[in-house]
Amino acid sequence: MEVLSSRILIRPRDPEAAWAFYGGTLGLAVAREFPGGVVYFLGTGYLEVSGTSSDAPVGPDAVWVQVRDVAATEAELRAAGVSVTRSTRTEPWGLIECWIADPDGRAIVLVEIPPDHPIRKDLRPR
């Protein structure tokens, strides 16, 4: 299988609220708009927010988003009224994480990778 592109697709209960959150509050840049949906740049991937769902969030258990400074991002999002469900902390696996929720309660994990963390280096034998 050759993967050329990928995106996470979510169906919000209220598309207008979701677009305001992802495009406005989080400030994600728009890659594409179409009737009933918006595709945002999400680092090297995409996040499509389209359609609607009347049920609980369906799709990924969490959206994982790497940022440069989790504590600063948390402070900025708290000031914007974003629901922080887990404050910034260093996890046992060494990543610095903060969890927030989108308007439907979907988890978004903000992650900072410390410079000395093994995820930054290829540890396979050469």
KAHUBEL-V124096 format. One record per helix or strand of 3 or more residues. SS is the DSSP state (H for helix, E for strand). FROM is the first residue (numbers start at 1). TO is the last residue. Records with the same first field share a line. If there is no record, write none. Layout:
# KAHUBEL-V124096
SS->FROM-TO ; FROM-TO
This chain:
# KAHUBEL-V124096
E->7-10 ; 30-34 ; 37-42 ; 45-50 ; 62-66 ; 83-90 ; 96-101 ; 107-112
H->15-25 ; 70-79 ; 118-120
